[in-house]
């Protein structure tokens, strides 16, 4: 077989594949349009079979958000408290100075560390140009980099 024949066969196969994919996409679009039209007709009917169902109440959503937030703070605090790297130590000292523990004890609990970390994260989000935000970002990025380095073998 000559090179021209091989190129011609490859081009024909490529065109066939593209045509097949285009046809499938057109078929899916037609099905989506048909389903959208059905849904619009169903919603316009007064005797519609569709009904709205509340999956979660506002209270459940808020409770789940609080639980998720608490678990994130707890995890960050535990990870930071357990990490013995110099970067983690610097970040712990910084967080203790910026956001002292809630009680009169010398050492921060993981919950205190998580709360302080999140408070600094909020400051970083609201005022990224501030000196506090810049320092937190540098320390947190250094700690994150060491954690990512430990996760990779």
N, C-alpha and C positions, 0 to 999 in steps of 0.2 A: 504494500500500500504506500502510496506517496504521501508526502506531508500535506499536500492540498486536500486529499481525500480525508485524512484524519481530522484536519481542521474543519472541513465541511460537516463531518459527522458530529463533532463536538458542538458546532454551532446549531445544528438541527436539534440535537438533544437539549441544549440549553433553551432554545426557543420553545420546544415542546413543554419543558418543565415550567417555564415562565407562563405559558398559555394555560397550563393546567392550574397553576396557583392563582392566576387571575380569575379563572372560572370559579374556583372554590371560593375566592373572596367575594365575587359577585353573588354567588349563591347564599353565602352567609349574610351579606348585606340585605338581600331580598328577604331572608327569613327574619332578620332583625326589624326590617320595616314592617313586615306583616305582624309581628308580635307587638310592635309599638302601636300600629293601627288598631289592633284588637284591644290593647290596654286603653287607648283613648276612647274607643267606642264603649268599652265596659265602664269607664269612669263617667261618661256622659249619661249613661242610663240611670234612671231613678231607682230601678229595681236591681241594681248591681249586686252581683254575688261576692264582690270584694268587700272586705271589712278591714279597718285599721286595727291592729293589735299592738298594744304597748308591751314591748319586750322587757324593758327595765323602767322603773319609775325614776324620777329625778333624784329621789333620796337614795335609791340603789346605785345610781351612777355616781353620785357624790361620795357615797360610802366606799365604792370600789376604787374611786380616784384617791381617796385618803389612804386606803389600804395599800394601794400600789405605791403611792408616794412614800409611805412609811417603810415599806419593804425595800425600796430603792435606797432611802437614807440609811436604813439598817445595814444593807449590803455594803454600801460605800464605806460606812463607818467601821464595820468589821474588817473589810479588806485593808483599810488604811491603818487600823490599829494592829493588825497582824503582820503587816509588811515591815520588815526590818531593814529595808534599803535606806541609804542616806537621804534619798529624795523624799521618801515617805516621812522620815523623821523631820526634815525641813518643813514639809507641808503640815505635819502635826503641830510643830512649834508655832508656825504662822497662824494656823486656825485657832490655837489656844490663846494667842495674843489678841487676835481680831474678835473672837467670839468666845469669851471665857465660859467654862462649864457652868451649868445651871445651879450647881450647889457649890459650897465652899470646900472643894477638894482640889488637890494638886493635879491629879491626872484626869484627863477627859475620858469618858466612857465612849464606846463605839457610837452610841446614839448621839452624844454631844458632838463627836467628830462629824458624823453625817449631817447633823443639823447645821453646823458651822460651814461645812463644805457647800451645802445647798444655799445657804445665805450668801456666800461669796459668789456662787454661780449666778444667783439672781442679780447681784451687783454687777457682775461681768456682763450680764445681758442688758441691764438698764443703762449702765454708764461704762462702756468698755474703755474709754479714754482715761478713766481715773487711775491714780497711782495704785490704789488698793486692787482694782481689777487687773491691772497689768501684772502686778506682783503675783496675785493668785493664779493668773493664767500661766505665767512662767513656771511656777512651782507645780501646778497641777499637770501641765504638759510634760514636765520632766518626770513626774511620778507615773503618769500614764504611759510614757515611753518605756520606763523600766518594767512596768507590768506587761506590756505587749512583748517586750524582749524575753520575759520569763515564760510567757505562754507559748512561744515558738521554740521548738527543739533545736 
